[in-house]
Amino acid sequence: MALLVYVGAALAEIAGCFAFWAWLKLGKSPLWLVPGVASLCLFAWLLTLVDAEHAGRAYAAYGGVYILAALLWLWVAEGFRPDRWDAIGAAICLAGAAVILWGPRAG
């Protein structure tokens, strides 16, 4: 369940941030901010659904998923294919996220 929530949160965050990018960097209409803000609110709400004892741990683990999602956005939405170093870095981050989220905890 956590992985699905993280994927949804990552898509919502990237879409929301891209709306601001499009407005400020690509000259799009300020109306792009309306769905952008809604998307960022969805992102924040989705992170509350993660079953973690502490918010900081949930956010830290989310970081690895976000990095992979950002690289996929780079490829799919922006048409620029990530290279092997991007893939290696994302794999390292995902491994770290898994350790943070599912590592054994003392009592």
C-alpha positions in Angstrom: 0.0 0.0 0.0 2.8 2.4 0.9 4.4 2.1 -2.5 1.1 2.9 -4.3 0.6 5.9 -2.1 4.2 7.1 -2.7 3.8 6.7 -6.5 0.5 8.7 -6.4 2.1 11.3 -4.2 5.1 11.6 -6.5 3.0 12.1 -9.6 0.9 14.7 -7.8 3.9 16.6 -6.5 5.7 16.6 -9.8 2.6 17.7 -11.7 2.0 20.5 -9.2 5.6 21.7 -9.3 5.6 21.5 -13.1 2.5 23.7 -13.2 4.6 26.4 -11.5 7.6 25.7 -13.8 5.4 26.0 -16.8 4.0 29.4 -15.6 7.3 30.9 -14.5 9.8 29.3 -17.0 7.7 28.5 -20.0 5.4 31.5 -20.1 2.2 29.6 -19.6 -1.0 31.2 -18.2 -1.2 31.8 -14.5 -4.3 29.6 -14.7 -1.9 26.7 -14.7 -1.5 27.4 -11.0 -5.0 26.3 -10.2 -4.5 22.6 -11.0 -1.0 22.9 -9.7 -2.0 24.0 -6.2 -4.8 21.3 -6.2 -2.2 18.7 -7.2 0.2 19.8 -4.4 -2.7 19.6 -1.9 -3.4 16.0 -3.2 0.3 15.2 -2.7 0.3 16.4 0.9 -2.8 14.4 1.7 -1.6 11.2 0.1 1.6 11.3 2.3 -0.7 11.2 5.4 -1.9 7.8 4.2 1.4 6.1 4.7 1.5 3.7 7.6 4.6 5.1 9.4 5.1 5.9 13.1 6.6 9.3 12.3 6.0 11.8 9.6 9.7 12.4 9.0 10.4 8.7 8.3 7.5 8.6 5.9 8.8 11.7 4.1 12.4 10.4 4.0 11.4 7.1 2.5 9.2 9.0 0.0 12.3 10.8 -1.3 13.6 7.7 -3.1 10.3 7.2 -4.9 10.2 10.8 -5.8 13.6 10.7 -7.4 12.6 7.8 -9.6 9.3 9.5 -10.5 11.2 12.7 -11.4 13.5 10.8 -13.7 10.5 9.1 -15.4 8.8 12.5 -15.7 12.0 13.8 -17.4 11.7 10.9 -19.9 8.0 10.8 -20.5 6.9 14.4 -20.1 10.1 16.3 -21.2 11.3 13.8 -23.8 14.9 13.6 -22.3 16.0 10.0 -21.6 17.8 9.5 -18.3 21.2 8.0 -18.6 22.8 5.0 -16.7 24.0 7.3 -13.9 20.5 8.5 -13.3 19.3 4.9 -13.1 22.1 3.9 -10.7 21.4 6.9 -8.5 17.7 6.2 -8.5 18.4 2.5 -7.5 20.6 3.6 -4.6 17.9 6.0 -3.4 15.2 3.4 -3.7 17.3 0.9 -1.7 17.7 3.6 1.0 14.0 4.3 1.0 13.3 0.6 1.5 15.7 0.5 4.5 14.1 3.6 6.1 10.6 2.4 5.6 10.8 -1.4 6.2 14.0 -1.8 8.2 13.7 -3.7 11.5 13.1 -1.4 14.4 13.9 -2.1 18.1 10.9 -2.4 20.3 
